[in-house]
Amino acid sequence: MAKMSERLEPFKKKVWLSSPTIHEEELAFVREAIETNWVSTVGENINELERMVAEYVGVKYAVGLSSGTAALHMCMKLAGERINPGAKPGRALDGMRVFCSDMTFDATVNPVVYEDGEPVFIDTEYDTWNMDPKALEKAFELYPDVRLVVIAHLYGVPAKMQEIRDICRKHNALIIEDAAEALGAVYTGSKLKGKCGSLGDYMVISFNGNKIVTGSTGGMFLTDDKEDADKVRKWSTQSREAAPWYQHEELGYNYRMSNIVAGIVRGNMLHIDEHIASKKAIYERYKEGFKDLPVCMNPFEAGAEPNYWLSCMLIDKEAMCPQVRGERDYLYIKEPGKSCPSEILETISGINAEGRPIWKPMHMQPVFRMHGFVTRDGNGRGRSNAYIDKGEAYDVGADIFDRGLCLPSDNKMTPDQQDVIIKAVRQTFD
Ligand SMILES: *Cc1c(COP(=O)(O)O)cnc(C)c1O
């Protein structure tokens, strides 16, 4: 007979997955902007924020934009210009295949399509839950003409950038680094070292409301190339030329960051070290709390220092109860001693806390279902059920999506609240 579990009281105030953490300086910078009338897309907050972030990440130039997605769009245009000079606006990638991270938020991939590129998804590896260099290598065997790779660092854990860069150099491909979730994370490879956001040819961070540093919205393009920075500044402000009137010689965009948003980010950015420290403490408490369960936390390579944006867990195959997912609904069957993400997420939500499934891989998304997908063994779709294989899964992304979940990771959650969440998760294995 199943043992009786202690009934846990739901939290009076919801514990979020990851909500903005605002301090005193944000209001001071915003107030100053309003009181001095600097409320447009120029001003001290933008200038100072660009300087701070460039210095913090270790790049020469930072350009404040309205979102990380806008910054990614600018990267697609820059890369397209290098690879395909003369392509039409909206067609910078001109039908080319582009290798993309598969297990990521869709904002990584959408801008490829805005510029008429064709995303081909590269499977994930188990060591960091990011793009698998072996699958990338396989993809270059299948499609040797590809010249652009878009790579994300999931949940603030650095991808295997040394291997990825070596492969891309060998195949003469450019790298767009989507560090939207990874501001402050540090990568250490055999030769390549540095913060996420400094490791590609074109780099992006985001200040969206749930990221580790926020301005309610906002993003940045990062680069060491002055010409690229200048182009993005110009394109993002409707491509105005230096003339007495509105003079436009190429297509423009309204993508610049506002000085109000920059004030919030500027204040928030002063606290990035605290934010990372509290996220790390959350990760370690979960790790300790689950150490005798048949699960592991989202992993990272020795030498890497993630920003611990989201704490995630993966259930061992043997400890999974039966679970199936359709496009919008799911079913599972409770079994003693076993659990599954659906059961754990229901339990977490039952105590008024917010967890989330792992980002559903792009190759499984209906909008991208017709696109290529390359796994380590060169097979694409069709071997997506990890359980048909007793050894390593063929489709790693589908497997992590099946067995993993994001835990409440808000840095305003108290240790007492986290203890209740840990207890609740443990009970699902009773
Ligand atoms: C949040 C996010 C983005 C997009 O940033 P926005 O500022 O929300 O446009 C891009 N890629 C990844 C991986 C993200 O998590």
The ligand as an ORCA input file, in Angstrom:
! r2SCAN-3c Opt
* xyz 0 1
  C      14.012     35.201    -24.318
  C      14.738     34.578    -25.428
  C      14.902     35.220    -26.663
  C      14.183     36.457    -27.071
  O      14.351     37.559    -26.330
  P      13.176     38.661    -26.260
  O      13.872     39.790    -25.593
  O      12.077     38.067    -25.470
  O      12.786     38.984    -27.665
  C      15.675     34.611    -27.627
  N      16.254     33.423    -27.406
  C      16.108     32.766    -26.247
  C      16.811     31.464    -26.069
  C      15.327     33.306    -25.228
  O      15.146     32.616    -24.092
*
